[in-house]
Structures are given as structure tokens and as C-alpha cells.
Amino acid sequence: MAETPARVAAIYRYPVKGLSAERLARVEIGVGETLPMDRAFALENGASGFDPQAPTWEPKIKFLCLMRNAKIAALATRYDDASGKLTIAKGGRPLVAASLRDAAGRAALERFFQDYMGGEARGPIRVLEAPGHSFSDVARKVVSIINLASVKALEDSIGRKVHSLRFRGNLYAEGWPAWLEAGLLERDLKVGSVRLRAVKAIKRCAATEVDPETAARDLDVPDALYRLTGEVNCGIYAEVTAAGAIAEGDRIEIA
């Protein structure tokens, strides 16, 4: 396994939980951290109990998320680090642009989502943020890694295209055999100049049923994974143990 070469085919972050992936050419990551600005914001769907002054992990069902709210996949969003502005479009048509950093901007975005979600809003929709907190699907701060060969194996098993962004990974690995990642738990990886330890398999939920391009809930991915492998896993979570930088094309080495 240590001699199996792979490379980083793509790097993605998701500044607002549930909204668009943003591709990065290069990223620097600190020890015990996520990719910068990954899941830094969330959209509270009714009272969640989240306290920005004392942030703790909350399950994704308390926020707008693809598992429950497929229609948010129809929105193309982009976050600008310098200004804090979130731009939202649908079908190529701009809908709203406002800053996530100030009260007026957050209020404008909250009004937009309140109207857009309609009956799927369980109460007031509120922009949430707490410096240093990530609204990850798991309580620990992690980087998610998806093996593109495993996605291809799933495609072959069902006879149709499976968009890799259904899995909303941070790092997409190219060059490993399918399902090699399942044997990496508690193993160390070197990616670029970053060192990581694989800590958990990613169990897939109904969020992967949603096509990220059409917003249609059109494929039961967890069921297809189970029929193929006997599990609903696709991808692994890893914790950063040594800080550094990762760029597209960097080697992924297994210690």
C-alpha cells in the first residue's frame, strides 16, 4: 500500500454549509484545522440552540442542508474572502449579493433564504458564524478525502454517471485503486507538505442523492453503495497533524 502513488486531482472548500463547492488551486492548513473557511457559515433553519459565543457541534438537520433541502443545490454561490460578500445566482441569473460580515448583509441574505425556502423553512432562517468554528458533519475538525476510482467503481456498478461533487469532499485523490481508502484508517498520509492521519470512514446519507448540477434527487447513492460494498461508506476523514500547503497535482503518500 505504501507504494501506491496518487495525486491531488482537485481541492474544494464549502464556505457556507450546504451551498456551492469552491475549487482552490492551493491551500494552507494548520494543525487540527479544516481548510480555511470550510463550512465557516451555516444557515440555521429554525431555532437550533447554537450559541456563537460558546460554539459547539450541532447536527446538520438543524441547518439548511442537502439531506433535507435539495433545492439549495440549484443555487450557484461564491464567497469572496476579501470583502466577505456572498453572491448567489440561479440558472446564470444573479439573485442577491451581500456581505456575511455585517448585520445588514446577513439580514439581506436571511430574507432571501426565508423567501426561497418557502415551506421548507421551519422558522426564521439565520446566518450563523463563530470564529474558528466549522459547521462540519462531524464534531472534530477534519479534511475529507474522496477516491475518484471509488466513485468510478460506483458508476460502473449502476451504469450511470455519478458526479463526484455529490460527496462534497475537500481533496479528490486520483491514482489509488477503488476502495483503497477503506484500509487507511489510523494510517498517516503526506499530501504536499501537510501530514494527516485518517481517522474515520464517511458514511453517506441522503445528501448524496442530490445531483449538484440539476438539484434533482435522482439517485439513491447510499443504497447503491451498500449493494456494491456492503457498507454506505465513500471517502475518509483525516486530521491534520503537521501544517503545510497542498496544491493541485501534489503527491499523496501513504506512510
Secondary structure as the mmCIF struct_conf table of DSSP 4:
data_model
#
loop_
_struct_conf.conf_type_id
_struct_conf.id
_struct_conf.beg_label_comp_id
_struct_conf.beg_label_asym_id
_struct_conf.beg_label_seq_id
_struct_conf.end_label_comp_id
_struct_conf.end_label_asym_id
_struct_conf.end_label_seq_id
TURN_TY1_P TURN_TY1_P1 ALA A 2 GLU A 3
STRN STRN1 ALA A 6 ARG A 13
BEND BEND1 PRO A 15 PRO A 15
STRN STRN2 VAL A 16 VAL A 16
TURN_TY1_P TURN_TY1_P2 LYS A 17 GLY A 18
BEND BEND2 LEU A 19 LEU A 19
STRN STRN3 GLU A 22 LEU A 24
BEND BEND3 ALA A 25 ALA A 25
STRN STRN4 ARG A 26 ILE A 29
TURN_TY1_P TURN_TY1_P3 VAL A 31 GLY A 32
BEND BEND4 LEU A 35 LEU A 35
TURN_TY1_P TURN_TY1_P4 PRO A 36 ARG A 39
STRN STRN5 PHE A 41 ASN A 45
BEND BEND5 GLY A 46 GLY A 46
TURN_TY1_P TURN_TY1_P5 PRO A 52 GLN A 53
BEND BEND6 ALA A 54 ALA A 54
HELX_RH_3T_P HELX_RH_3T_P1 LYS A 60 LYS A 62
STRN STRN6 PHE A 63 PHE A 63
TURN_TY1_P TURN_TY1_P6 LEU A 66 ARG A 68
HELX_RH_3T_P HELX_RH_3T_P2 ALA A 70 ALA A 74
STRN STRN7 LEU A 75 TYR A 79
TURN_TY1_P TURN_TY1_P7 ASP A 81 SER A 83
STRN STRN8 LYS A 85 LYS A 90
TURN_TY1_P TURN_TY1_P8 GLY A 91 GLY A 92
STRN STRN9 ARG A 93 SER A 99
BEND BEND7 LEU A 100 ASP A 102
HELX_RH_AL_P HELX_RH_AL_P1 ALA A 103 MET A 117
HELX_RH_3T_P HELX_RH_3T_P3 GLY A 118 GLU A 120
BEND BEND8 GLY A 123 GLY A 123
STRN STRN10 ILE A 125 GLU A 129
TURN_TY1_P TURN_TY1_P9 PRO A 131 GLY A 132
BEND BEND9 ASP A 137 ARG A 140
STRN STRN11 VAL A 143 ASN A 147
HELX_RH_AL_P HELX_RH_AL_P2 LEU A 148 ILE A 158
TURN_TY1_P TURN_TY1_P10 GLY A 159 GLY A 159
BEND BEND10 ARG A 160 ARG A 160
HELX_RH_3T_P HELX_RH_3T_P4 SER A 164 PHE A 167
BEND BEND11 ASN A 170 ASN A 170
STRN STRN12 LEU A 171 GLU A 174
BEND BEND12 GLY A 175 TRP A 176
HELX_LH_PP_P HELX_LH_PP_P1 PRO A 177 PRO A 177
TURN_TY1_P TURN_TY1_P11 ALA A 178 TRP A 179
HELX_RH_3T_P HELX_RH_3T_P5 LEU A 180 GLY A 183
TURN_TY1_P TURN_TY1_P12 LEU A 185 GLU A 186
STRN STRN13 ASP A 188 VAL A 191
TURN_TY1_P TURN_TY1_P13 GLY A 192 SER A 193
STRN STRN14 VAL A 194 LYS A 203
HELX_RH_3T_P HELX_RH_3T_P6 ALA A 206 GLU A 209
STRN STRN15 VAL A 210 VAL A 210
TURN_TY1_P TURN_TY1_P14 PRO A 212 THR A 214
STRN STRN16 ARG A 217 ARG A 217
HELX_RH_AL_P HELX_RH_AL_P3 VAL A 221 THR A 229
BEND BEND13 GLY A 230 GLU A 231
STRN STRN17 ASN A 233 ALA A 242
STRN STRN18 GLY A 244 ALA A 247
TURN_TY1_P TURN_TY1_P15 GLU A 248 GLY A 249
STRN STRN19 ARG A 251 ILE A 254
#
